[in-house]
Amino acid sequence: MRKLFVGVSALVMLASAAYTQQSAGPVMAAETEPARYLVFFDLNEATLTPEAGRVVAQAAQDYRQGGTPQITVTGHTDTSGSAAYNLELSKRRAESVAQALESEGVPATSITTVGRGEEGLLVPTANGVREPRNRRVEIVVPQAPPPVVAAPAVPEAPPPAAGPTEEVEKTAKNVFTIGPIYGHNYGETGHTVSDLAGAELAYSFLPGFLGGLSLKQDFLHSFNAQDDGWAGRSVLSLDFAPKFGPFRPLLAINGGGIYGKGAQDGFVAGPEVGFGLNLFKNVAMTAKVAYDYQFRNSGDFDKGILWAGLGFGVGF
């Protein structure tokens, strides 16, 4: 946990009192102290609202009325999310305000932008806390501008609701996957081979950065077998699937059983390899191959079942 910031200056006290929040989310506000303005941002946003535009317009007007040639625009975030992501977001917030100042007639050469990420909290918090008053950009005109008219008082904003981190994409904790699967059985009694084809329904839970656990149920129909017909396969797998952007290599260990037509009932276990590819947010495609050793064929590792399949998953 990050160390709590200690001490709040008189300037911070004034900014906290001036901050407002409506039911639709945080709003933009300006400090009452001359030459210093605060522009607040919504959750994980770097886009200005109309009220933010009015604050920027006031800062630009003060600059034109005699401010010094250099305006400093400093972006900040709260402590939720990773430090690297928050630093980048604070820079985007500062650039958004700088572009708005330029549209109000302030020369780009007179604006200095800085991104400080989680540093310089307006309201001291622990790590991982979503605090709207810390999601801000500070505009400083070194020479004091004319007084700023205070905004009308509004009810104090309720504390932010507890929830996932602010500025990090959420990782789905549950994933349902369905897709076709085909198996080639080298160990069917009375036949050289048999084949099974059908669909696999999988439920993956605790799928963190490195992987998780999956329950897989196959609904199959056997053919080229001594007893063609319906069959099933139920396995639990331990998955290792590190995330590299949209791509996830997969290595898993399956264990469970097969039953029904086309393969004698019994326990199976074996490896699975493949990869996943994110198609959209929380929607992914997987391709894999697996091999089941059939314990009923004691010692005959070449009399197992070779599987190949595709899957389309939705996470939540």
C-alpha positions as CSV (number, residue, x, y, z in Angstrom):
1,M,0.0,0.0,0.0
2,R,1.3,3.4,-0.9
3,K,2.2,5.7,1.9
4,L,-0.5,8.2,2.8
5,F,0.3,11.8,2.0
6,V,0.4,13.9,5.1
7,G,-0.7,17.5,5.5
8,V,-3.1,19.5,3.4
9,S,-2.3,23.2,2.6
10,A,-4.8,26.0,2.8
11,L,-4.9,26.0,-1.0
12,V,-6.1,22.4,-1.0
13,M,-8.8,23.2,1.6
14,L,-10.1,25.9,-0.7
15,A,-10.1,23.6,-3.7
16,S,-12.0,20.9,-1.8
17,A,-14.7,23.3,-0.7
18,A,-15.1,24.5,-4.3
19,Y,-15.4,21.0,-5.8
20,T,-18.9,19.9,-6.8
21,Q,-20.4,16.7,-8.1
22,Q,-23.8,16.1,-9.8
23,S,-25.6,12.8,-10.1
24,A,-24.2,12.3,-13.6
25,G,-20.6,12.3,-12.3
26,P,-17.8,14.7,-11.2
27,V,-18.0,18.2,-12.6
28,M,-15.3,20.8,-13.4
29,A,-14.6,23.6,-10.9
30,A,-12.1,26.4,-10.5
31,E,-10.3,27.5,-7.4
32,T,-11.2,30.8,-5.9
33,E,-7.5,31.9,-5.6
34,P,-6.5,34.1,-8.5
35,A,-4.3,32.7,-11.3
36,R,-4.9,29.1,-10.3
37,Y,-7.7,26.9,-11.7
38,L,-8.7,23.2,-11.2
39,V,-10.4,21.2,-14.0
40,F,-11.9,17.9,-12.8
41,F,-12.4,14.8,-15.0
42,D,-14.8,11.9,-15.0
43,L,-13.7,8.3,-14.4
44,N,-10.9,7.3,-16.8
45,E,-11.6,10.3,-19.0
46,A,-9.5,13.0,-20.6
47,T,-12.3,14.8,-22.4
48,L,-13.5,18.2,-21.3
49,T,-17.2,18.9,-20.5
50,P,-18.9,22.2,-21.2
51,E,-18.3,23.4,-17.7
52,A,-14.6,22.5,-18.0
53,G,-14.6,24.7,-21.2
54,R,-15.9,27.7,-19.2
55,V,-13.1,27.2,-16.6
56,V,-10.5,27.1,-19.4
57,A,-12.0,30.1,-21.1
58,Q,-11.7,32.1,-17.8
59,A,-8.0,31.1,-17.5
60,A,-7.4,32.2,-21.1
61,Q,-9.2,35.5,-20.5
62,D,-7.0,36.2,-17.5
63,Y,-3.9,35.4,-19.6
64,R,-4.9,37.9,-22.2
65,Q,-5.5,40.6,-19.6
66,G,-2.0,40.6,-18.4
67,G,-0.8,37.2,-17.3
68,T,2.8,36.3,-17.8
69,P,3.8,34.7,-21.0
70,Q,3.9,31.1,-19.7
71,I,1.0,29.0,-18.4
72,T,1.6,25.7,-16.7
73,V,-0.9,22.9,-17.2
74,T,-0.4,19.9,-14.9
75,G,-2.4,16.7,-15.1
76,H,-3.1,14.3,-12.2
77,T,-5.0,11.0,-11.5
78,D,-6.1,9.3,-8.4
79,T,-4.3,6.2,-7.0
80,S,-6.4,3.4,-8.6
81,G,-4.8,1.7,-11.6
82,S,-1.1,1.1,-12.3
83,A,1.3,4.0,-11.9
84,A,2.4,3.7,-15.6
85,Y,-1.1,3.9,-16.9
86,N,-2.0,6.8,-14.6
87,L,1.1,8.8,-15.8
88,E,0.0,8.4,-19.4
89,L,-3.6,9.4,-18.5
90,S,-2.4,12.5,-16.7
91,K,-0.4,13.6,-19.8
92,R,-3.5,13.1,-22.0
93,R,-5.6,15.2,-19.6
94,A,-3.0,18.0,-19.6
95,E,-2.8,17.9,-23.4
96,S,-6.6,18.1,-23.6
97,V,-6.7,21.3,-21.5
98,A,-3.7,22.8,-23.4
99,Q,-5.6,22.3,-26.7
100,A,-8.7,24.0,-25.3
101,L,-6.5,27.0,-24.2
102,E,-5.1,27.2,-27.7
103,S,-8.6,27.3,-29.1
104,E,-9.2,30.3,-26.8
105,G,-6.3,32.2,-28.3
106,V,-3.4,31.2,-26.0
107,P,-0.3,30.5,-28.1
108,A,1.0,27.0,-27.9
109,T,4.5,28.4,-27.2
110,S,3.1,29.9,-24.0
111,I,1.8,26.6,-22.6
112,T,3.9,24.0,-20.7
113,T,2.2,20.7,-20.1
114,V,3.2,18.3,-17.3
115,G,1.8,14.8,-16.4
116,R,2.4,13.8,-12.8
117,G,0.1,10.7,-12.6
118,E,-0.6,9.8,-9.0
119,E,1.8,12.3,-7.5
120,G,0.6,15.5,-5.8
121,L,-2.8,14.2,-4.6
122,L,-5.4,16.9,-3.8
123,V,-7.0,14.6,-1.3
124,P,-4.6,12.1,0.4
125,T,-5.7,8.5,-0.1
126,A,-4.3,5.0,0.1
127,N,-3.4,3.0,-3.1
128,G,-6.3,1.8,-5.3
129,V,-8.8,4.5,-4.1
130,R,-11.1,6.2,-6.7
131,E,-11.2,9.8,-5.5
132,P,-12.9,12.2,-8.1
133,R,-11.1,15.3,-6.6
134,N,-7.7,13.8,-7.5
135,R,-8.7,13.4,-11.2
136,R,-7.8,16.9,-12.2
137,V,-5.7,19.3,-14.2
138,E,-4.2,22.4,-12.6
139,I,-3.9,25.6,-14.7
140,V,-1.5,28.1,-13.2
141,V,-1.0,31.7,-14.6
142,P,2.1,33.0,-12.8
143,Q,0.8,36.6,-12.7
144,A,-2.5,36.9,-10.7
145,P,-5.5,37.3,-12.9
146,P,-8.7,39.2,-12.0
147,P,-10.8,37.6,-9.3
148,V,-12.8,34.5,-10.2
149,V,-16.5,34.5,-9.4
150,A,-17.3,31.7,-7.0
151,A,-19.7,29.0,-8.2
152,P,-23.1,28.6,-6.4
153,A,-23.0,26.2,-3.5
154,V,-24.3,22.7,-4.1
155,P,-24.7,19.8,-1.7
156,E,-21.6,17.9,-0.8
157,A,-20.9,15.0,-3.1
158,P,-21.3,11.5,-1.6
159,P,-18.2,9.4,-1.3
160,P,-17.3,7.3,-4.3
161,A,-18.8,3.9,-4.4
162,A,-16.4,1.0,-3.8
163,G,-15.7,-1.0,-6.9
164,P,-13.0,-2.1,-9.4
165,T,-10.0,0.1,-10.0
166,E,-10.6,3.3,-11.9
167,E,-8.1,3.4,-14.7
168,V,-7.3,-0.3,-15.5
169,E,-9.2,-2.5,-17.8
170,K,-11.1,-5.0,-15.7
171,T,-10.1,-8.7,-16.0
172,A,-13.1,-11.0,-16.4
173,K,-13.4,-13.4,-13.5
174,N,-15.6,-15.9,-15.4
175,V,-15.5,-17.0,-19.0
176,F,-18.0,-19.3,-20.9
177,T,-16.6,-20.9,-24.1
178,I,-18.4,-23.0,-26.7
179,G,-17.1,-24.4,-29.9
180,P,-16.6,-27.6,-32.1
181,I,-14.3,-30.4,-31.1
182,Y,-13.0,-33.5,-33.0
183,G,-11.3,-36.5,-31.5
184,H,-9.4,-39.5,-33.0
185,N,-9.4,-42.5,-30.7
186,Y,-6.4,-44.9,-31.1
187,G,-7.5,-47.2,-28.3
188,E,-11.0,-48.5,-29.1
189,T,-11.3,-52.2,-28.3
190,G,-11.9,-54.3,-31.4
191,H,-11.1,-51.5,-33.9
192,T,-7.9,-49.9,-35.0
193,V,-9.3,-46.4,-34.5
194,S,-12.6,-44.6,-33.9
195,D,-13.6,-40.9,-34.3
196,L,-15.7,-38.6,-32.2
197,A,-17.1,-35.2,-33.1
198,G,-19.3,-32.6,-31.4
199,A,-19.2,-29.5,-29.2
200,E,-17.4,-28.5,-26.1
201,L,-18.8,-26.2,-23.4
202,A,-16.2,-24.8,-21.0
203,Y,-16.5,-22.6,-17.9
204,S,-13.3,-21.0,-16.8
205,F,-13.0,-19.3,-13.4
206,L,-10.3,-17.3,-11.7
207,P,-8.7,-16.5,-15.1
208,G,-6.1,-14.1,-13.9
209,F,-3.0,-12.9,-15.7
210,L,-1.4,-16.3,-15.7
211,G,-4.4,-18.5,-16.2
212,G,-6.9,-20.4,-13.9
213,L,-9.1,-23.5,-13.8
214,S,-11.6,-24.7,-16.4
215,L,-14.5,-27.2,-16.3
216,K,-15.1,-28.8,-19.8
217,Q,-18.1,-30.8,-21.0
218,D,-18.0,-32.4,-24.4
219,F,-21.1,-33.6,-26.2
220,L,-20.0,-36.1,-28.8
221,H,-21.1,-38.5,-31.5
222,S,-18.8,-41.4,-32.4
223,F,-18.5,-43.0,-35.8
224,N,-16.1,-45.5,-37.5
225,A,-16.5,-47.3,-34.1
226,Q,-17.6,-50.7,-33.0
227,D,-20.6,-49.1,-31.4
228,D,-21.4,-45.7,-33.0
229,G,-23.6,-43.4,-31.0
230,W,-23.6,-40.6,-28.4
231,A,-20.7,-40.1,-26.0
232,G,-19.5,-37.6,-23.5
233,R,-16.2,-36.3,-22.0
234,S,-15.9,-34.4,-18.7
235,V,-12.6,-32.9,-17.6
236,L,-11.1,-30.4,-15.2
237,S,-8.1,-28.5,-16.4
238,L,-5.4,-26.4,-14.8
239,D,-4.6,-23.7,-17.3
240,F,-1.4,-21.7,-17.7
241,A,-2.3,-18.8,-20.1
242,P,-0.1,-15.6,-19.7
243,K,-1.6,-12.5,-21.4
244,F,0.5,-10.7,-24.0
245,G,-1.8,-7.9,-25.2
246,P,-4.6,-9.6,-27.3
247,F,-2.7,-12.9,-27.6
248,R,-2.6,-15.6,-24.9
249,P,-0.6,-18.9,-25.4
250,L,-2.2,-21.8,-23.6
251,L,-0.7,-24.8,-21.8
252,A,-3.1,-26.9,-19.7
253,I,-3.3,-30.3,-17.9
254,N,-6.7,-32.1,-18.3
255,G,-8.1,-34.8,-16.0
256,G,-11.4,-36.5,-16.0
257,G,-13.4,-39.3,-17.8
258,I,-14.9,-40.3,-21.1
259,Y,-18.1,-42.4,-21.4
260,G,-20.7,-43.6,-23.9
261,K,-20.3,-44.9,-27.4
262,G,-17.1,-45.0,-29.4
263,A,-14.8,-45.4,-26.4
264,Q,-14.8,-47.6,-23.4
265,D,-15.8,-45.8,-20.2
266,G,-12.8,-44.8,-18.1
267,F,-10.5,-42.1,-16.7
268,V,-8.3,-39.9,-18.9
269,A,-5.6,-37.4,-18.4
270,G,-3.2,-35.5,-20.6
271,P,-1.8,-32.2,-21.9
272,E,-3.4,-29.4,-23.9
273,V,-1.8,-26.7,-25.9
274,G,-3.1,-23.8,-28.0
275,F,-3.6,-20.0,-28.0
276,G,-6.3,-17.4,-27.4
277,L,-6.9,-14.2,-29.3
278,N,-9.1,-11.3,-28.1
279,L,-11.5,-10.3,-30.8
280,F,-13.5,-7.6,-28.9
281,K,-13.7,-6.5,-25.3
282,N,-14.3,-9.7,-23.2
283,V,-14.8,-11.7,-26.4
284,A,-12.1,-14.2,-27.5
285,M,-11.4,-17.1,-29.8
286,T,-9.3,-20.1,-28.8
287,A,-7.7,-22.9,-30.9
288,K,-6.2,-26.0,-29.2
289,V,-5.1,-29.6,-29.5
290,A,-5.1,-32.1,-26.6
291,Y,-4.1,-35.7,-25.9
292,D,-5.9,-37.9,-23.5
293,Y,-4.1,-41.0,-22.1
294,Q,-6.7,-43.7,-21.3
295,F,-5.9,-45.4,-18.0
296,R,-7.7,-48.5,-19.1
297,N,-4.9,-49.0,-21.6
298,S,-2.3,-49.4,-18.9
299,G,1.2,-48.6,-20.3
300,D,0.0,-48.0,-23.8
301,F,0.5,-44.3,-24.2
302,D,0.0,-44.4,-27.9
303,K,-3.6,-45.7,-27.5
304,G,-5.1,-42.4,-26.4
305,I,-7.4,-39.8,-28.0
306,L,-6.1,-36.9,-30.0
307,W,-8.4,-33.8,-29.9
308,A,-8.5,-30.6,-31.9
309,G,-11.0,-27.8,-31.3
310,L,-12.0,-24.2,-31.6
311,G,-13.8,-22.1,-29.0
312,F,-15.5,-18.7,-28.8
313,G,-15.7,-17.3,-25.3
314,V,-17.4,-14.4,-23.5
315,G,-16.0,-13.1,-20.2
316,F,-17.8,-11.2,-17.4
